[in-house]
Amino acid sequence: MNKRVVRFPETGLDADSVLSQITGLKSKDVTWKDGRMFGYIYHPGGRESKAIEQAYRLFCHENALNPSLFSSLRKMENETVAMVADLLHAGEDWAGNMTSGGSESIIMAVKTGRDRAHKTRPEILSPEMIAPLSTHPAFSKACHLTGVQAKYAPLSPDKRVDVSEVEKLITGNTVMLSASAPCFPYGVIDPVKELAGRTIRFTHNARHQVGSTNRRSLGCTENLRSRRLPEDGCKGYEFNPTTEGRHRIPAGTKGYWQSGDERLLLLL
């Protein structure tokens, strides 16, 4: 970040001046409509984009903090969460909420794992999460904010997380595992099914050695685009046979890559 000194102005600018200045700034940005960017922009098309802009203008001043005042926002959030729950096969007993973006979704997922561990495994005073070296950086921020220690597993030559290395890092304090489908640096999908099956069995053994017999559950955070991935475990096809208990599935609608950047989080 440029740390040059910018003084707070003594007087404000009129709307025309503000718009003129930001239009000039925007002219120096990359012209992504030329199709020469690998990601970052998620343009749905001209017609759809106009509809999104119109919807935004309708609600840009409303505040979802108080749904009793803005029942329209509550209705749209509830219906959106319900549709995502149906998409991800949540069953009958589910709950959810919308967040402001991918980082907040990851933070909420890690917080959920930490809180669940506090409730079901109170003997753990220093909860740990294991993640690939290629995991989304928001997991590091989430661990810092929630007091969870992050432990990073090396990658295999194919740039996917090495499951055997993950197993070596599992201890009685492990409450979460992270994987990517795909990851940001290399665009490859971690071996999610193998990771879920092998590590959950390994974790059960590790807990047994420290006298813990709590039930296990598994959840994941994902980008909705990953529903197109053949190895997508968030929809219940890959994970359910290997675990029991509850599932926590935060889902987002964007990532760093057009092709994905989805994150999976296993709550143990």
Stockholm file with secondary structure:
# STOCKHOLM 1.0

chainA/1-268         MNKRVVRFPETGLDADSVLSQITGLKSKDVTWKDGRMFGYIYHPGGRESKAIEQAYRLFCHENALNPSLFSSLRKMENETVAMVADLLHAGEDWAGNMTSGGSESIIMAVKTGRDRAHKTRPEILSPEMIAPLSTHPAFSKACHLTGVQAKYAPLSPDKRVDVSEVEKLITGNTVMLSASAPCFPYGVIDPVKELAGRTIRFTHNARHQVGSTNRRSLGCTENLRSRRLPEDGCKGYEFNPTTEGRHRIPAGTKGYWQSGDERLLLLL
#=GR chainA/1-268 SS CCCCCCCCCSSCCCHHHHHHHHHHHHTTSCCGGGSCCSBSCCCCCHHHHHHHHHHHHHHTTCCTTCTTTCHHHHHHHHHHHHHHHHHTTCCSSCCCCCCSSHHHHHHHHHHHHHHHHHHHCTTCSSCEEEEETTSCTHHHHHHHHHTCEEEEECBCTTSSBCHHHHHHHCCTTEEEEEEESSCTTTCCCCCHHHHHHHHHHHHHHHHHHTTCCCCCCCCCCEEGGGGGCTTCCTTSSSSGGGCCSCCCCCEESCCSBTTBCCEEEEEC
#=GC SS_cons         CCCCCCCCCSSCCCHHHHHHHHHHHHTTSCCGGGSCCSBSCCCCCHHHHHHHHHHHHHHTTCCTTCTTTCHHHHHHHHHHHHHHHHHTTCCSSCCCCCCSSHHHHHHHHHHHHHHHHHHHCTTCSSCEEEEETTSCTHHHHHHHHHTCEEEEECBCTTSSBCHHHHHHHCCTTEEEEEEESSCTTTCCCCCHHHHHHHHHHHHHHHHHHTTCCCCCCCCCCEEGGGGGCTTCCTTSSSSGGGCCSCCCCCEESCCSBTTBCCEEEEEC
//
